[in-house]
Amino acid sequence: MIELDSATLSLRQPTVSTHSALLGVDEAGQHLLACGNELVLGHARGRDIDLPFLANLPPRHACFQLRQSFLGGAEWHIVPLSDEPVLRNGRAVERRGAQLRDHDHLELATNLELSFHLPDPSTSSALLIVRRGPDCAGANRLLLVAPGPGGRVRVGATPQRHVRVPNLRGDCALAWNGEELELASELGIALRGAERLQEARAQCALPFPPRARTDLALGASAGAQPALWLTLEPLLHDE
């Protein structure tokens, strides 16, 4: 009989990311939610990585930092963490970092390019889109979620939404308060239980990071198809 070291086996168990989760949106695909003022991008095998990629990256390559400016309010910066280059609009970013602006183009590896977006001027949360290279844990759209109500992420039909769903009548907003993800929608939000949808509410709060997949329906009513399905599930890391 082959005996396996239990300590070795425990190291192989996936761990749940503390600041990131996966958000699936019908008609808009898979998104990664990364919540916090400092979010680290690196190789998927690295430790404490909020934005993990299976690309030609060091374990910890760059950090997205949300800084408060005296005149400009909240601003996102990118700061290199390794000796490998980080390019913003074709120019190398210095060690002190660089402020990011809407539509900036980022080259982070020979096989990874992202674009940075600020679609909604009323919130400090940002959007990264994978332009070339592998996705991030199955998502090619990454949401950098700032804390509190000022960092709410909005789901809706107009171009000024972080997650755009054509023909969706009514918005949904997500806000992270450090321990929970708060959702609000004029359409009403219902959680799926074991076999059915619970009663719809205008607001709900879910533990963050999630420990298991949660299905939510917007605009659910008796006998009617929900206007939109959302899924929230944990992001797992292989240690």
FENGICOR-V408964 format. One record per pair of residues at least 24 apart in sequence whose ideal C-beta (glycine too) atoms are under 6 Angstrom apart, sorted by the first residue. I is the first residue (numbers start at 0). J is the second residue. If there is no record, write none. Layout:
BEGIN
i: (I;I)
j: (J;J)
END
This chain:
BEGIN
i: (10;13;13;14;14;15;15;16;16;17;18;19;19;20;20;20;20;20;21;21;22;23;24;24;25;25;26;27;27;29;29;30;30;30;31;31;31;32;32;33;34;34;36;37;37;38;50;52;52;52;53;54;54;54;54;54;55;55;55;56;57;57;61;63;65;73;74;75;75;118;118;119;119;122;122;123;123;124;124;126;136;144;146;148;167;171;179;179;180;180;184;186;186;186;188;189;189;190;208;209)
j: (238;235;237;236;238;208;233;208;234;208;49;49;234;208;209;231;233;234;232;234;231;230;162;229;227;228;164;162;164;137;138;138;140;142;135;138;141;142;144;143;144;175;65;62;64;63;135;111;133;135;133;108;110;111;132;133;108;109;110;108;81;83;85;143;145;123;98;99;125;159;161;153;159;150;151;149;150;150;152;161;234;175;175;174;227;217;204;207;205;207;217;217;218;226;215;216;219;215;233;233)
END
